[in-house]
Amino acid sequence: MPRIEGYVARFGDVTTIAGEFRERIAQGAFARSLAERDVVMILDHDSGRVLGRVSAGTLHLKEDQIGLRFQLDVDETTPEGQTALGTVGRGDVSGCSFGFSVKAERWEDGGRRLPLRTITDLNLFECTLTAFPAYPTTSAAVVQDNGANARRRVMESKRRAEAAMRARGIPV
């Protein structure tokens, strides 16, 4: 099964939100939410275009030293899966965003700059593949199969075909 991997968020990176304030995500901000919530991966914040889900084992989320890393097992038989593989594979979509509510935050006066909000804890609802991420340092890329994975898929396909032939009485 093809995969898309990358970073939904990177810790410490600063972005400007709506021209009103600057924002960054603190390391550990996702930890509680990842332990407590089921999260989906969707296309462009559209809840009708689900690509994967933690509870289904098709979306894997993990905080590391860099940020919130994801691995998405893409179902290429669905229109959403085909769109994701096509647009991410070509590089038309190369970023991520996420839907959340803030549980804990810290504010700093920006002086001559905009105020800075540091999110230290949040409720994560969804991750999304998007062409216009609020944090431009996010990433998404299609992971190419290595030869072993391709050979395994070919062998699995061959076994299924042979089993179907035997079930119909066709000699293998």
C-alpha positions in Angstrom: 0.0 0.0 0.0 1.4 3.4 -0.9 2.3 5.8 1.9 2.4 9.6 2.4 4.7 10.8 5.2 5.8 14.1 6.6 5.3 16.6 9.4 1.9 18.0 10.4 3.7 20.6 12.6 7.3 21.4 13.5 8.1 22.5 17.1 9.3 26.1 17.6 8.6 27.3 14.0 6.8 30.7 14.1 4.0 31.7 11.7 1.7 34.7 11.6 -2.0 34.0 12.1 -4.4 36.3 10.2 -2.0 39.3 10.5 -3.0 39.5 14.2 -0.4 37.5 16.1 2.5 35.1 15.8 2.2 31.5 16.8 4.4 28.5 17.6 3.8 25.0 18.9 5.8 23.8 21.9 7.4 20.4 22.1 5.0 18.0 23.8 1.8 20.1 22.9 0.3 17.1 21.1 1.2 14.3 23.6 -1.9 14.3 25.8 -4.2 14.6 22.8 -2.5 11.7 21.0 -3.0 9.5 24.0 -6.7 10.5 24.4 -8.2 11.1 21.0 -8.9 9.4 17.7 -7.6 11.6 14.9 -8.4 11.6 11.1 -6.3 12.7 8.1 -8.4 14.5 5.5 -8.0 16.6 2.4 -8.1 20.4 2.8 -10.0 20.4 6.1 -12.9 18.7 4.4 -14.4 16.1 6.8 -16.1 14.4 3.8 -12.7 13.5 2.3 -11.2 11.1 4.9 -7.9 9.5 4.0 -7.0 7.7 7.2 -7.7 7.3 10.9 -5.6 6.4 13.9 -8.2 4.0 15.3 -8.3 2.2 11.9 -4.5 1.8 11.9 -4.2 3.7 8.6 -2.8 6.9 10.2 0.2 6.9 12.5 1.0 10.0 14.5 4.1 10.5 16.7 5.8 13.4 18.3 9.6 13.3 17.8 12.3 16.0 18.4 11.2 17.8 15.2 7.5 17.9 15.5 4.3 15.9 14.9 5.2 13.2 12.3 2.7 11.3 10.3 2.6 8.2 8.2 -0.6 7.6 6.1 -1.4 4.3 4.4 -3.3 5.5 1.3 -6.1 3.5 -0.2 -5.5 4.0 -3.9 -9.0 2.5 -4.7 -10.8 5.6 -3.3 -11.2 8.9 -5.1 -9.6 10.7 -2.1 -6.7 8.3 -2.0 -6.1 8.8 -5.8 -6.3 12.6 -5.3 -3.9 12.6 -2.4 -1.3 10.4 -4.2 -1.6 12.4 -7.4 -1.3 15.9 -5.9 1.3 15.0 -3.3 3.3 12.9 -5.7 3.5 15.7 -8.2 4.3 18.3 -5.5 1.1 20.3 -6.0 0.3 19.6 -2.3 3.3 19.5 -0.1 2.1 20.8 3.3 -0.1 20.0 6.2 -2.4 21.7 8.6 -4.4 20.6 11.6 -7.7 21.3 13.3 -7.5 21.8 17.0 -8.6 23.7 20.1 -6.2 25.2 22.5 -6.0 23.7 26.0 -3.0 25.7 27.3 -1.0 28.6 25.9 1.5 31.2 26.8 1.5 34.8 25.5 4.5 37.1 25.1 4.5 40.8 24.2 6.0 41.2 20.8 7.3 44.7 21.4 7.4 46.3 18.0 6.4 42.9 16.5 3.1 41.1 16.8 2.4 39.2 20.1 3.6 35.6 20.2 1.4 32.8 21.3 3.0 29.5 22.3 0.6 26.6 22.4 1.7 24.1 25.1 -1.3 21.8 25.0 -4.0 21.3 22.5 -6.9 19.0 21.5 -6.1 17.6 18.1 -9.1 16.7 15.9 -7.7 16.3 12.4 -4.7 16.6 10.3 -5.0 17.7 6.7 -3.0 17.7 3.5 -3.2 21.2 2.0 -1.5 23.4 -0.6 -1.8 26.4 1.7 -0.5 25.5 5.2 -0.5 28.1 8.0 2.9 26.8 8.9 5.0 26.7 5.7 7.6 24.3 7.2 5.2 21.4 7.3 5.7 18.6 4.8 4.1 15.8 2.9 5.6 13.4 0.4 4.7 10.1 -1.2 7.1 7.4 -0.1 8.2 5.1 -2.9 8.1 1.4 -2.4 11.3 -0.4 -2.2 11.8 -3.6 -4.3 10.9 -5.9 -1.3 7.5 -4.2 -0.9 6.7 -4.4 -4.6 7.7 -8.0 -4.7 5.5 -8.8 -1.7 2.5 -7.1 -3.3 3.1 -9.1 -6.5 3.3 -12.3 -4.6 0.1 -11.5 -2.6 -1.7 -10.7 -5.8 -0.5 -13.9 -7.4 -1.7 -16.0 -4.3 -5.1 -14.4 -4.4 -5.5 -15.0 -8.2 -4.4 -18.7 -7.7 -6.9 -19.2 -4.8 -9.7 -17.7 -7.0 -8.7 -20.0 -9.8 -8.7 -23.1 -7.5 -12.1 -22.1 -6.1 -13.5 -22.2 -9.7 -11.9 -25.5 -10.4 -9.3 -24.0 -12.8 -5.9 -25.9 -12.6 -3.0 -23.8 -11.4 
